[in-house]
Amino acid sequence: MNEKLNTQHIIDSFAEKQHISKKSAESFVKEFFGLVQEALKRDRYVKIKGLGTFRVIEVEDRSSVNVNTGERINIGGHDKITFVPDGSVKELINKPFENFEIVMLNEESVLEDTPIVEEETTSYEIVEQPIEQSQTEESDAEEKVAAFMGTTKEQIPENKPKFSYITVAVVILIALIVLLLLVL
């Protein structure tokens, strides 16, 4: 199956397999997504027997480097959703690869059909940008968002949700795609 699946594909396939109307299938799929989202918000953990486990984990603050300026920056902590497939799902997905042979490679290994490409060296130049400019750009962006929302910059809440509904929906959609692949 090389085509990408979306919610409508899942609804159509579910309706066809279960011999129900598309409207009923759509209602079921949307309700399922909603229930999983609510459970993740409330309990931070959802286990679906035969499919797998969704879990909300906390990612702590970390520091990094702005590649454009070379400046050290702090990336704020947030929540992310993980999915661990059930053992039967893992087996089903990995079954086509179970007869593959493990081959240990080292840096000097050359495979017969792999072309050898000379590595090119690339030099990079770090361009420094004044900090005030990036802070001004961030402030301008906040003002544009506030204007779009019909508020002032000061009214934008500081404690934004730790994960978005879109993230939840994407993770659930992936799990449903895996489930659909199992059914097909």
FIMAR-999039 format. One record per residue (C-alpha): residue number from 1; residue in three letters; chain; x, y, z. Coordinates in Angstrom, 3 decimals, always signed. Example, Ala and Ser with C-alpha at 12.3 -4.5 7.8 and 13.67 -1.06 7.14 Angstrom:
% residues 2
rec seq=1	type=ala	mol=A	px=+12.300	py=-4.500	pz=+7.800
rec seq=2	type=ser	mol=A	px=+13.670	py=-1.060	pz=+7.140
% end
This chain:
% residues 184
rec seq=1	type=met	mol=A	px=+0.000	py=+0.000	pz=+0.000
rec seq=2	type=asn	mol=A	px=+1.891	py=+3.058	pz=-1.269
rec seq=3	type=glu	mol=A	px=-0.798	py=+5.719	pz=-1.073
rec seq=4	type=lys	mol=A	px=-1.121	py=+7.988	pz=+1.916
rec seq=5	type=leu	mol=A	px=-4.150	py=+7.455	pz=+4.111
rec seq=6	type=asn	mol=A	px=-6.238	py=+10.217	pz=+5.555
rec seq=7	type=thr	mol=A	px=-9.272	py=+10.226	pz=+7.827
rec seq=8	type=gln	mol=A	px=-11.663	py=+9.949	pz=+4.896
rec seq=9	type=his	mol=A	px=-9.875	py=+6.824	pz=+3.632
rec seq=10	type=ile	mol=A	px=-10.203	py=+5.277	pz=+7.081
rec seq=11	type=ile	mol=A	px=-13.904	py=+6.158	pz=+7.222
rec seq=12	type=asp	mol=A	px=-14.556	py=+4.763	pz=+3.735
rec seq=13	type=ser	mol=A	px=-12.655	py=+1.550	pz=+4.398
rec seq=14	type=phe	mol=A	px=-14.317	py=+1.069	pz=+7.786
rec seq=15	type=ala	mol=A	px=-17.779	py=+1.599	pz=+6.291
rec seq=16	type=glu	mol=A	px=-17.042	py=-0.889	pz=+3.504
rec seq=17	type=lys	mol=A	px=-15.576	py=-3.576	pz=+5.780
rec seq=18	type=gln	mol=A	px=-18.337	py=-3.296	pz=+8.394
rec seq=19	type=his	mol=A	px=-21.158	py=-2.852	pz=+5.843
rec seq=20	type=ile	mol=A	px=-22.395	py=+0.350	pz=+7.473
rec seq=21	type=ser	mol=A	px=-23.170	py=+3.800	pz=+6.107
rec seq=22	type=lys	mol=A	px=-20.330	py=+6.269	pz=+5.652
rec seq=23	type=lys	mol=A	px=-22.125	py=+8.653	pz=+7.986
rec seq=24	type=ser	mol=A	px=-22.119	py=+6.033	pz=+10.764
rec seq=25	type=ala	mol=A	px=-18.472	py=+5.206	pz=+10.088
rec seq=26	type=glu	mol=A	px=-17.546	py=+8.903	pz=+10.167
rec seq=27	type=ser	mol=A	px=-19.411	py=+9.350	pz=+13.441
rec seq=28	type=phe	mol=A	px=-17.573	py=+6.371	pz=+14.951
rec seq=29	type=val	mol=A	px=-14.107	py=+7.484	pz=+13.812
rec seq=30	type=lys	mol=A	px=-14.599	py=+11.063	pz=+15.024
rec seq=31	type=glu	mol=A	px=-15.978	py=+9.878	pz=+18.367
rec seq=32	type=phe	mol=A	px=-13.047	py=+7.487	pz=+18.731
rec seq=33	type=phe	mol=A	px=-10.554	py=+10.312	pz=+18.109
rec seq=34	type=gly	mol=A	px=-12.418	py=+12.498	pz=+20.600
rec seq=35	type=leu	mol=A	px=-12.413	py=+9.837	pz=+23.316
rec seq=36	type=val	mol=A	px=-8.695	py=+9.186	pz=+22.939
rec seq=37	type=gln	mol=A	px=-7.953	py=+12.924	pz=+23.053
rec seq=38	type=glu	mol=A	px=-10.028	py=+13.377	pz=+26.217
rec seq=39	type=ala	mol=A	px=-8.391	py=+10.396	pz=+27.890
rec seq=40	type=leu	mol=A	px=-4.911	py=+11.664	pz=+27.029
rec seq=41	type=lys	mol=A	px=-5.705	py=+15.084	pz=+28.454
rec seq=42	type=arg	mol=A	px=-7.220	py=+13.593	pz=+31.594
rec seq=43	type=asp	mol=A	px=-5.113	py=+10.505	pz=+32.312
rec seq=44	type=arg	mol=A	px=-2.067	py=+11.082	pz=+30.079
rec seq=45	type=tyr	mol=A	px=-2.258	py=+7.372	pz=+29.163
rec seq=46	type=val	mol=A	px=-4.508	py=+5.335	pz=+26.851
rec seq=47	type=lys	mol=A	px=-4.105	py=+1.603	pz=+26.234
rec seq=48	type=ile	mol=A	px=-6.072	py=-0.005	pz=+23.424
rec seq=49	type=lys	mol=A	px=-5.838	py=-3.787	pz=+23.578
rec seq=50	type=gly	mol=A	px=-4.655	py=-5.246	pz=+20.291
rec seq=51	type=leu	mol=A	px=-3.394	py=-1.858	pz=+19.031
rec seq=52	type=gly	mol=A	px=-1.022	py=-0.287	pz=+21.541
rec seq=53	type=thr	mol=A	px=-0.495	py=+2.376	pz=+24.161
rec seq=54	type=phe	mol=A	px=-0.568	py=+6.160	pz=+23.773
rec seq=55	type=arg	mol=A	px=+1.233	py=+8.080	pz=+26.489
rec seq=56	type=val	mol=A	px=+1.852	py=+11.774	pz=+27.113
rec seq=57	type=ile	mol=A	px=+5.418	py=+12.321	pz=+28.289
rec seq=58	type=glu	mol=A	px=+6.980	py=+15.512	pz=+29.530
rec seq=59	type=val	mol=A	px=+10.010	py=+16.866	pz=+27.679
rec seq=60	type=glu	mol=A	px=+12.157	py=+19.070	pz=+29.887
rec seq=61	type=asp	mol=A	px=+13.682	py=+22.423	pz=+28.974
rec seq=62	type=arg	mol=A	px=+16.913	py=+22.152	pz=+27.043
rec seq=63	type=ser	mol=A	px=+19.460	py=+24.502	pz=+25.614
rec seq=64	type=ser	mol=A	px=+20.530	py=+24.582	pz=+22.002
rec seq=65	type=val	mol=A	px=+22.296	py=+26.841	pz=+19.536
rec seq=66	type=asn	mol=A	px=+20.592	py=+29.063	pz=+16.970
rec seq=67	type=val	mol=A	px=+22.254	py=+27.870	pz=+13.760
rec seq=68	type=asn	mol=A	px=+21.760	py=+31.261	pz=+12.113
rec seq=69	type=thr	mol=A	px=+23.364	py=+33.350	pz=+14.843
rec seq=70	type=gly	mol=A	px=+25.439	py=+30.910	pz=+16.876
rec seq=71	type=glu	mol=A	px=+23.621	py=+32.236	pz=+19.951
rec seq=72	type=arg	mol=A	px=+22.697	py=+29.872	pz=+22.807
rec seq=73	type=ile	mol=A	px=+18.908	py=+29.548	pz=+23.163
rec seq=74	type=asn	mol=A	px=+16.580	py=+27.777	pz=+25.562
rec seq=75	type=ile	mol=A	px=+13.907	py=+25.461	pz=+24.182
rec seq=76	type=gly	mol=A	px=+10.998	py=+25.322	pz=+26.596
rec seq=77	type=gly	mol=A	px=+9.643	py=+22.096	pz=+27.974
rec seq=78	type=his	mol=A	px=+6.506	py=+20.596	pz=+26.480
rec seq=79	type=asp	mol=A	px=+4.469	py=+17.440	pz=+26.372
rec seq=80	type=lys	mol=A	px=+4.637	py=+14.978	pz=+23.525
rec seq=81	type=ile	mol=A	px=+2.638	py=+11.907	pz=+22.695
rec seq=82	type=thr	mol=A	px=+4.295	py=+8.550	pz=+22.215
rec seq=83	type=phe	mol=A	px=+2.809	py=+5.358	pz=+20.831
rec seq=84	type=val	mol=A	px=+4.048	py=+1.873	pz=+21.636
rec seq=85	type=pro	mol=A	px=+2.415	py=-0.796	pz=+19.465
rec seq=86	type=asp	mol=A	px=+0.978	py=-3.954	pz=+20.996
rec seq=87	type=gly	mol=A	px=+3.105	py=-7.094	pz=+20.603
rec seq=88	type=ser	mol=A	px=+0.778	py=-8.552	pz=+17.965
rec seq=89	type=val	mol=A	px=+0.987	py=-5.339	pz=+15.912
rec seq=90	type=lys	mol=A	px=+4.799	py=-5.406	pz=+16.115
rec seq=91	type=glu	mol=A	px=+4.864	py=-9.011	pz=+14.957
rec seq=92	type=leu	mol=A	px=+2.525	py=-8.320	pz=+12.048
rec seq=93	type=ile	mol=A	px=+4.514	py=-5.303	pz=+10.858
rec seq=94	type=asn	mol=A	px=+7.900	py=-7.001	pz=+11.254
rec seq=95	type=lys	mol=A	px=+6.820	py=-10.358	pz=+9.759
rec seq=96	type=pro	mol=A	px=+7.978	py=-9.529	pz=+6.186
rec seq=97	type=phe	mol=A	px=+11.472	py=-8.835	pz=+7.563
rec seq=98	type=glu	mol=A	px=+11.851	py=-11.818	pz=+9.889
rec seq=99	type=asn	mol=A	px=+14.029	py=-13.788	pz=+7.453
rec seq=100	type=phe	mol=A	px=+16.499	py=-10.963	pz=+6.915
rec seq=101	type=glu	mol=A	px=+20.034	py=-11.752	pz=+7.978
rec seq=102	type=ile	mol=A	px=+21.879	py=-9.401	pz=+10.314
rec seq=103	type=val	mol=A	px=+25.173	py=-8.183	pz=+8.864
rec seq=104	type=met	mol=A	px=+27.593	py=-6.211	pz=+10.994
rec seq=105	type=leu	mol=A	px=+29.295	py=-3.388	pz=+9.103
rec seq=106	type=asn	mol=A	px=+32.261	py=-1.249	pz=+10.027
rec seq=107	type=glu	mol=A	px=+33.541	py=+1.943	pz=+8.452
rec seq=108	type=glu	mol=A	px=+35.760	py=+0.091	pz=+5.977
rec seq=109	type=ser	mol=A	px=+32.928	py=-2.152	pz=+4.704
rec seq=110	type=val	mol=A	px=+32.191	py=-1.797	pz=+1.000
rec seq=111	type=leu	mol=A	px=+29.089	py=-3.390	pz=-0.446
rec seq=112	type=glu	mol=A	px=+29.396	py=-4.726	pz=-3.990
rec seq=113	type=asp	mol=A	px=+26.552	py=-2.679	pz=-5.486
rec seq=114	type=thr	mol=A	px=+27.149	py=+0.542	pz=-3.549
rec seq=115	type=pro	mol=A	px=+28.890	py=+3.276	pz=-5.530
rec seq=116	type=ile	mol=A	px=+31.824	py=+4.918	pz=-3.776
rec seq=117	type=val	mol=A	px=+31.412	py=+8.686	pz=-3.593
rec seq=118	type=glu	mol=A	px=+34.202	py=+11.014	pz=-2.602
rec seq=119	type=glu	mol=A	px=+33.236	py=+13.258	pz=+0.293
rec seq=120	type=glu	mol=A	px=+33.173	py=+16.945	pz=-0.395
rec seq=121	type=thr	mol=A	px=+34.238	py=+19.424	pz=+2.210
rec seq=122	type=thr	mol=A	px=+31.977	py=+22.381	pz=+2.678
rec seq=123	type=ser	mol=A	px=+32.851	py=+25.488	pz=+4.584
rec seq=124	type=tyr	mol=A	px=+30.236	py=+27.429	pz=+6.481
rec seq=125	type=glu	mol=A	px=+30.280	py=+31.041	pz=+7.516
rec seq=126	type=ile	mol=A	px=+28.575	py=+32.130	pz=+10.707
rec seq=127	type=val	mol=A	px=+26.856	py=+35.455	pz=+10.253
rec seq=128	type=glu	mol=A	px=+26.182	py=+37.269	pz=+13.492
rec seq=129	type=gln	mol=A	px=+22.936	py=+39.145	pz=+13.899
rec seq=130	type=pro	mol=A	px=+22.249	py=+41.646	pz=+16.668
rec seq=131	type=ile	mol=A	px=+20.088	py=+40.232	pz=+19.468
rec seq=132	type=glu	mol=A	px=+17.874	py=+43.300	pz=+19.488
rec seq=133	type=gln	mol=A	px=+16.741	py=+42.569	pz=+15.939
rec seq=134	type=ser	mol=A	px=+15.570	py=+39.041	pz=+16.729
rec seq=135	type=gln	mol=A	px=+13.757	py=+40.285	pz=+19.847
rec seq=136	type=thr	mol=A	px=+12.077	py=+42.965	pz=+17.744
rec seq=137	type=glu	mol=A	px=+11.019	py=+40.400	pz=+15.153
rec seq=138	type=glu	mol=A	px=+9.579	py=+38.195	pz=+17.935
rec seq=139	type=ser	mol=A	px=+7.731	py=+41.169	pz=+19.401
rec seq=140	type=asp	mol=A	px=+6.355	py=+42.073	pz=+15.962
rec seq=141	type=ala	mol=A	px=+5.170	py=+38.494	pz=+15.468
rec seq=142	type=glu	mol=A	px=+3.392	py=+38.535	pz=+18.853
rec seq=143	type=glu	mol=A	px=+1.692	py=+41.798	pz=+17.925
rec seq=144	type=lys	mol=A	px=+0.523	py=+40.352	pz=+14.583
rec seq=145	type=val	mol=A	px=-0.899	py=+37.284	pz=+16.338
rec seq=146	type=ala	mol=A	px=-2.633	py=+39.488	pz=+18.891
rec seq=147	type=ala	mol=A	px=-4.090	py=+41.694	pz=+16.141
rec seq=148	type=phe	mol=A	px=-5.312	py=+38.624	pz=+14.273
rec seq=149	type=met	mol=A	px=-6.989	py=+37.322	pz=+17.445
rec seq=150	type=gly	mol=A	px=-8.520	py=+40.726	pz=+18.142
rec seq=151	type=thr	mol=A	px=-6.593	py=+41.203	pz=+21.401
rec seq=152	type=thr	mol=A	px=-3.533	py=+43.051	pz=+22.581
rec seq=153	type=lys	mol=A	px=-0.134	py=+41.441	pz=+22.964
rec seq=154	type=glu	mol=A	px=-0.480	py=+41.570	pz=+26.757
rec seq=155	type=gln	mol=A	px=-3.716	py=+39.522	pz=+26.633
rec seq=156	type=ile	mol=A	px=-2.073	py=+36.508	pz=+24.976
rec seq=157	type=pro	mol=A	px=-1.816	py=+33.802	pz=+27.669
rec seq=158	type=glu	mol=A	px=+1.694	py=+32.826	pz=+28.726
rec seq=159	type=asn	mol=A	px=+0.800	py=+29.264	pz=+29.663
rec seq=160	type=lys	mol=A	px=-0.051	py=+27.839	pz=+26.286
rec seq=161	type=pro	mol=A	px=-1.298	py=+24.222	pz=+26.065
rec seq=162	type=lys	mol=A	px=+1.537	py=+21.759	pz=+26.379
rec seq=163	type=phe	mol=A	px=+0.411	py=+19.766	pz=+23.335
rec seq=164	type=ser	mol=A	px=-1.935	py=+20.570	pz=+20.536
rec seq=165	type=tyr	mol=A	px=-5.027	py=+18.741	pz=+19.450
rec seq=166	type=ile	mol=A	px=-3.428	py=+18.425	pz=+16.037
rec seq=167	type=thr	mol=A	px=-0.577	py=+16.409	pz=+17.561
rec seq=168	type=val	mol=A	px=-3.065	py=+14.165	pz=+19.335
rec seq=169	type=ala	mol=A	px=-5.081	py=+13.709	pz=+16.154
rec seq=170	type=val	mol=A	px=-1.962	py=+12.866	pz=+14.114
rec seq=171	type=val	mol=A	px=-0.831	py=+10.226	pz=+16.607
rec seq=172	type=ile	mol=A	px=-4.312	py=+8.717	pz=+16.737
rec seq=173	type=leu	mol=A	px=-4.518	py=+8.767	pz=+12.948
rec seq=174	type=ile	mol=A	px=-1.221	py=+6.899	pz=+12.717
rec seq=175	type=ala	mol=A	px=-2.495	py=+4.288	pz=+15.157
rec seq=176	type=leu	mol=A	px=-5.706	py=+3.894	pz=+13.184
rec seq=177	type=ile	mol=A	px=-3.740	py=+3.512	pz=+9.962
rec seq=178	type=val	mol=A	px=-1.723	py=+0.720	pz=+11.581
rec seq=179	type=leu	mol=A	px=-4.968	py=-0.852	pz=+12.761
rec seq=180	type=leu	mol=A	px=-6.476	py=-0.515	pz=+9.294
rec seq=181	type=leu	mol=A	px=-3.425	py=-2.129	pz=+7.751
rec seq=182	type=leu	mol=A	px=-3.869	py=-5.027	pz=+10.140
rec seq=183	type=val	mol=A	px=-7.497	py=-5.442	pz=+9.092
rec seq=184	type=leu	mol=A	px=-6.652	py=-5.305	pz=+5.391
% end
